Amino acid sequence: MPILRATDLTKVYRRGASEVRAVDGISLDVEAGEFMAIMGRSGSGKTTLLDLIGCLLRPTSGSLEIDGGSVIGASDGELATIRRERIGFVFQEFNLIPTLTAIENVMLPLRYGPRRPDGRGEARALLALVGLEQREGHRPTELSGGEQQRVAIARALVNEPAVILADEPTGELDSATSGRLLETLRALNRDRGVTTVIVTHDAGIAGRTDRVVRLSDGRIVADERHDAPGFRAALGGDPVSNGGPRVRARPGGLLERARGR
């Protein structure tokens, strides 16, 4: 069963008499253990889609399941619990609390869930996992951009989520640091089976994932595995018609079931 399953997911914004279909009937399966990218130009709907599957927005219509359970109709409190316990977020701007140290930032999500006696030990282990065991007492202003983003990754993992959603995680970083950060995410996927979905406009980042889903005008226009003949076209944005039937983005047949988490 997929970790994430969206079916005919739609998000419509109304402006007076007109409407904008930011996400227009997208169906998408993400299997456990996948390491994939969602691409598209500005305005294609990629960040709106990420916000929908991350339960930060409610869809106008369609269905969404996370780890086998529907989130449609969930209360605000139930959605907050899903975000806290089942989804790990990594944002472009890091979103670290400037007055907290690295280890305190990693532990922050634990304040809003069941108390765990091993919280500090788990946070310390996660900082070591991302190579920051010597920086746990430093505040964000004392860390480089790449180090701050690695703290954010450790924070995203502290509640053992079903999936990590990363929105332009390398957008504020130089190319060398971006490469190292992607290697960190890849190692977590490879060694711990962490399902990872990265939204990016950077073909160099997307090209190092196992699967690329490309959006245009709120629809999926390509869904290709790394070793598929159409991967380069999906990655490079070669002309892909979106006037035909919508793509059902289901990895079965394209991607063997990855390791469970």
N, C-alpha and C positions, 0 to 999 in steps of 0.2 A: 504494500500500500504506500502511495506517495506521502512524503512528509508534508508537502503542500499540494493542494489541488484547487485550482480556480476554474470555474465553468461559466462561460458567458458573462464574465465579470465586466461591469460597466460603471463608469463614473461620469456623470453629467453635471456641468456647471451652467446655471442659467443666468443670463445677463439681459434683463428686460425681456423682450420678445424673442431673443435669440438664445441658443444654447451651444455649449462647447462640450463635445464628447471626448474628454481627456483620455479615457480608456473605453474602448468601443467593442464590447463583446469578446474579451480575451479568455481563452481556455488554455490552461497551462498546468502541467504536472512537473513537480520537482521530486525526484527520488532521493531516498536517504543516501548520504555520502556523495552527492553530486558536488562538483566544483564548476560553476557556470557563471556566465556574464549575460546581462541584459544591456543591449546597446540601442542607440538611436540618437538622432539629432535633437537639439533643443526644441521642446514642444512636442516630441514624439509620444510622450506619455510614460516614459520609463520610470521617472521618480514617482509619479502618481501611482503606477502599478506597484512599486515597492512599498509605498505608504499603505496601499490597500492590503497587500499580503502580509504586511507588518502590523495590521490592525490599528494603524494611526488614522486611517480614514474609513468611513463606512461606504460601501458601494451603493450606487443607485439601484442596481439590480444584479442578479447573478448569485452564484454560491461560492463559498470559500471554506475549505477544510484544512485544518492544521493538525498534523499527527493523528489523522483519522476522525477528528471531531469538528462538526460545523461551528463556525463562529457567527453565522448570520442570526440576528436576533439576540445576540448576547448583550447584556447590560454593560454600562460603562465600567462598572467594577469588575465584571467578568473579563472584559477586554483588557483592562489593566493587569489582571492576573496572568492572562495569556501572554501579554507583552513581557511581563517580568520573568515568567517561568519558562516560556517556550521559545522566545525569540531573543536573539542577541543582536543589538544594533551597533554598527560602526558608521559614524558620520564623517563627512568631509572636514568639519570644523573641530573635531575631536570632542568638544563638549565636556571637558574636564572641569572640575570645580577648582578654581585657582587657589583657594585657601587650604585645600587638602593635599596631602602627600600622595605619591603614586599608589602606595598600598591602600591608603584610605579611599582613593577614587575607585580602585578595583573592588573594595568591600562595600561601596555605597549601595548597590542593588540589594545586598543582604539585609539592609535596614528595613526594607519594605516587604519582606517575606518572613516565613518561619525562621526563628533564630537557629543558627547552626553554631555549635561550639567550636567547629574547626574552621570558622570563617577566615580568620587571619592566616592560618596555615595554608588554606586553599588559595587565598589571594597571593601569598608569598610564592607558592608553587607555580601559579600561573605567570607571575612576573618572571620567574626563572625560565619558564617555558618560552617566553618571548624575548629572553636574553637581557632582562633588566633587574636581575637579582641584586645588583650593586646600587640600584637607583631607587629602591623602594621608599626611602625617606625624603626624596626630592619632590618639590612642588613643580607644577607645570611650567612655570617661568624658568625653572632651572634645567629643563629638558629640551632637547631639540625637537623639531617637528616630527621626525620619524619616531623618536622615543615616546612622544605624547600619543601618537597613533597606536603604538604597540601597547601602551597602557590602556587605551580605549579597547583594543582587541581583548586584552586580559579581562577587562571589566565585562565585556560582552559574553565571555565564557563562564563567568563565575557562578551563574545559576544553571549551568549545564543545559543550554537551550537545544531545542530540536534543530534549529537552523540559525545561521548568521546571515544577516542582511546588511550589506555594506554599500552605502550611497556615495559614490565618487571618493573612495577612501584615500586615493593618492592625489586628489585634486590640489592639495596645498603643499605637495612635496616635490622635490627635484627628482629627475629621472633615476639617479642612482639609489636614492632613498626609496623611491616607489618600487624599484625592483626588489630591494631587500624586504620591504613590507609584503609584497606579493608572495615572496618565498616563505615568509612567516605564515601567511594564510594557507599556502599550499601545503606546508609541513603539517599544520594542524588538521587539514583535510586528510592528508595521507596517513598520518600517524594516529590520529584520534577519531577519524571518520566524521569530522565536523562538516555537515552540509553547509555550503557557502554559495550565496547568490550576490554577485557584485554588479552594481549599476555603474557603467562607465561610458564615456565617449571616446576613450583612448583605445585604439585598435591594438596597440602594443600590450596593454594590460589584458584585454579580452582574448588576444591571441594565445595567451598562456593558460587559458582555462580549457576545460574539456568540452564545453558546449556553449554556443552563442545563440541567443534569441534576439533578433533585431525587430524593433518597433518602428512604425511610421503611422502618423495620424491616429494613434491610439490602438492600432492593430498589430498583430504579429505578422510580419511579412517573410520572415526566414527563421528557421530553427534547425541548426546544424551542429553535428558532432565534429570534434577536432579532426578526425581522420576521414570525414565525408568529403566528397568532391565539391560540394557547395559551400564548404566552410570559409574559403577565402572570399567568396562573394558576400557572404553574410558579414564577415569581418570588415571588409573594405568598403561596404556600402555600394557595391556595383548595383546598377539599376535592378530593382526587384519589383515587379508589378504588385500593387496591393489592390488591384481591381478585381482579382479573381476570388475564388473561395477562400475563406479564412482558414488559417492553419490551426489545427489542433496540436498544441505543443505537448506531445506526450513522448517521453524518452523510450518507451517500450518499442523495440524494433530498431531504434537508433542507438540506444545506450543500454548496455547490460545493467542489471540491478547492481548498484554500488553497495559497498559495505554499509551495514546499519551502523548507527551511532553507539 
